[in-house]
Amino acid sequence: MKSQKVTLVTGSSKGIGKAIAIRLAKDGYFVYVTYYTDEAGGQKTVEEIEKAGGKSSLQKLDVSDEKSVSQLMALVEKEFGHLNVLVNDAARSIDKTMEDSSFDEWKLAFDNKLHGAWLSIKYALPLLKKGENANVIMISSTADEHPSQEVLSYAIATAAVNSLTKALAIHLPAYGIRVNAVMPGPTRTANWGELEKDDQLWKNFAETNPMKRVTTTEDITDAVMLLINDPHKFLNGNFLFVSGGSHLK
Ligand SMILES: NC(=O)c1ccc[n+]([C@@H]2O[C@H](COP(=O)([O-])OP(=O)(O)OC[C@H]3O[C@@H](n4cnc5c(N)ncnc54)[C@H](OP(=O)(O)O)[C@@H]3O)[C@@H](O)[C@H]2O)c1
């Protein structure tokens, strides 16, 4: 079974994670698709993978819950015994300023984006050590570049995710595991809540982007594949901005 490439994409019931899961399946990976609250969304991801001729398994996962993460990794151990690619995509946060946030709201982004990535890597590590061309991909964000008061906890949790990426990119290559981050600019997904439907907002994002358009999920999946499929297996510790350059402004 070692010849079967295996990946786990956290948060693949919708949005960016869904697009990455489908793309990896098309590239021959068996994909563990995970949902947290949106089982129907996860089912749709699995159906699209099947339609594309790929193979997957739908699993419930709460990345902020140690037992949930360890149980899923135990299942991967039982079914395949190794993991080639872990994509840390899952995130949840509340967009508020410090004045408007409760302590629990502040902690939400850390529990999901930061602790979720830490837990997923911790429990995936024994499996990744046994995987060929093993990769950890962090779906980070450009939010750390110009931390905004309106998304304070998300921006600071993202900064910590980037530090974790740097630390692990130094330590994990000893086990044959590369660690890279993909940094999308604003991407039109459900993550934006009501703002996803705000055409004017997305027009403004496009007009102010040096490339005159916004990031798409296809841009992000191509960046992920570029990092994983590096023919020299040397790309490690990179922060690949998929923003059209908007993060520089
Ligand atoms: N959209 C953007 O503009 C943008 C820009 C830069 C970076 N990013 C990053 O890209 C990633 C994906 O964002 P997106 O826009 O695709 O968001 P999205 O459409 O809201 O999807 C978020 C995914 O995370 C899952 N999730 C949330 N909490 C979870 C938990 N505790 N345990 C496991 N899964 C959980 C959700 O599952 P359920 O729906 O099943 O609950 C969903 O599958 C995030 O890390 C985000 O920070 C997004």
The ligand as a Gaussian input file, in Angstrom:
#p B3LYP/6-31G(d) Opt

LIG

0 1
 N      -10.741000      33.156000       1.872000
 C       -9.705000      33.984000       2.033000
 O       -9.758000      35.164000       1.657000
 C       -8.434000      33.488000       2.658000
 C       -7.284000      34.290000       2.491000
 C       -6.089000      33.878000       3.085000
 C       -6.047000      32.696000       3.797000
 N       -7.178000      31.939000       3.930000
 C       -7.059000      30.708000       4.703000
 O       -7.455000      29.621000       3.898000
 C       -8.013000      28.601000       4.726000
 C       -9.366000      28.185000       4.185000
 O      -10.191000      29.328000       4.114000
 P      -11.532000      29.353000       3.270000
 O      -11.672000      30.719000       2.771000
 O      -11.591000      28.213000       2.333000
 O      -12.591000      29.157000       4.458000
 P      -14.025000      28.446000       4.506000
 O      -14.619000      28.416000       3.147000
 O      -14.740000      29.123000       5.608000
 O      -13.664000      26.937000       4.962000
 C      -13.142000      26.701000       6.226000
 C      -12.987000      25.204000       6.410000
 O      -12.424000      24.972000       7.712000
 C      -13.212000      24.002000       8.380000
 N      -13.131000      24.196000       9.829000
 C      -13.444000      25.281000      10.558000
 N      -13.230000      25.043000      11.874000
 C      -12.758000      23.779000      11.958000
 C      -12.354000      22.952000      13.020000
 N      -12.369000      23.365000      14.297000
 N      -11.945000      21.702000      12.743000
 C      -11.885000      21.254000      11.470000
 N      -12.271000      21.975000      10.417000
 C      -12.698000      23.235000      10.665000
 C      -14.614000      24.212000       7.852000
 O      -15.386000      23.033000       8.090000
 P      -17.020000      23.054000       8.220000
 O      -17.492000      24.060000       7.240000
 O      -17.382000      21.645000       7.884000
 O      -17.339000      23.405000       9.624000
 C      -14.316000      24.463000       6.370000
 O      -14.134000      23.235000       5.704000
 C       -8.056000      29.159000       6.153000
 O       -6.925000      28.714000       6.858000
 C       -7.957000      30.661000       5.917000
 O       -7.376000      31.309000       7.024000
 C       -8.360000      32.303000       3.383000

